[in-house]
Structures are given as C-alpha cells and as structure tokens.
Amino acid sequence: MSIIKCVVMGTCGSGKTTVGKALAKHFNATFIDGDDLHPRHNVEKMRAGHPLNDEDRKPWLERVSDVFFSLANRSCSGVVVCSALKKKYRDIIRQGNEGLVFIHLYADKQVILDRMSKRQGHYMKTEMVDSQFDALEFPDPAVEKDVCNINVEPSIETVIDEAIKALEEKIRE
C-alpha cells in the first residue's frame, strides 16, 4: 500500500478529529492532532477567546508541514488534523510534501454552531465560529486537485466511509 499523507481540514466542529482518527486507523497511519502543534502563544490566545491572525498561524502551519516531511523521511503514513482554512495555509503545508491529500469537512454554519454548543473541554469557543467561517476559503477541486470536499451533515459513519473512499481514489490518481 502507498504511503498516506492526509490533512483532515475544516472549521471547528466539523468532525476533523473523529474522521482523522478513523482514517488513521483504517490506513494504519500515525494520527496527529494539529492542535498539539500550536505554539503556546496561539493556544493561550484562542483560550482567551481571540482568533488567530495569519502571523500567529504561520509557525503552526510550518510545523504541520514539517510533520509530513518527518513522516516521509521514515516512510510512514500520517493523518494530521489541521483547519487549513485558507488556500495560502494549505500551500504552506504542501511545500516540499508531494502527494498530500486534503479531506475538507464542511457543513452549514448553523450545523457547526449547534455542534460547538455541545462541545466540552476544548479551548475553541462558539464565539470563534464566525472568525473561522470568515477565514474559510472553500477549496475548489478544479484549482486544488488534492482536495476532497465532504459534507458532514450525514451520519458520522457515512462521512467516514466517504472520506475513506475519497482518500483511496486520490491515492490511485
């Protein structure tokens, strides 16, 4: 089987961690939560309810990119969860990382707000959903050929099945 290099992306509350863990398990890949790669300053800023700006995100995105470089050096598959909301963010992650696939999980803003209101123990607050949707540059697969857009409104089992199929198709391309 091919080495899997996958970023599960989307706004907060889209199910990135759940889908990412399922993909990692299915493909026998290392799972890494991109939240764990944020510099301390970013976590403290988000915990205080302040959205990150591009300057804050740059070192984080470079760390995500470096993870794929490290995995590739060891011939290991990896699934990293990272919001990657703007094309330029995805481009930073792509640098030096051939064969990446982005699984973009999306839903209507109200669906995400409903999910976030039920979430506990996470530093991302529901008030920050607006900033995520403001920053989101919805990937156009005609331009970003390494992105698969998957609506997360169906059941989680359906979403995971769609993500597995989409990733398998991209690997075969």
CORKARA-V130538 format. One record per run of one state. SS is the DSSP state (~ for helix, > for strand, _ for the rest). FROM is the first residue (numbers start at 0). LEN is the number of residues. If there is no record, write none. Layout:
# CORKARA-V130538
ss: (SS & SS)
from: (FROM & FROM)
len: (LEN & LEN)
This chain:
# CORKARA-V130538
ss: (_ & > & _ & ~ & _ & > & ~ & _ & ~ & _ & ~ & _ & > & _ & ~ & _ & > & _ & ~ & _ & ~ & _ & > & _ & ~ & _)
from: (0 & 4 & 10 & 15 & 26 & 29 & 33 & 37 & 39 & 47 & 53 & 73 & 77 & 81 & 86 & 94 & 100 & 106 & 108 & 117 & 125 & 135 & 146 & 151 & 155 & 172)
len: (4 & 6 & 5 & 11 & 3 & 4 & 4 & 2 & 8 & 6 & 20 & 4 & 4 & 5 & 8 & 6 & 6 & 2 & 9 & 8 & 10 & 11 & 5 & 4 & 17 & 1)
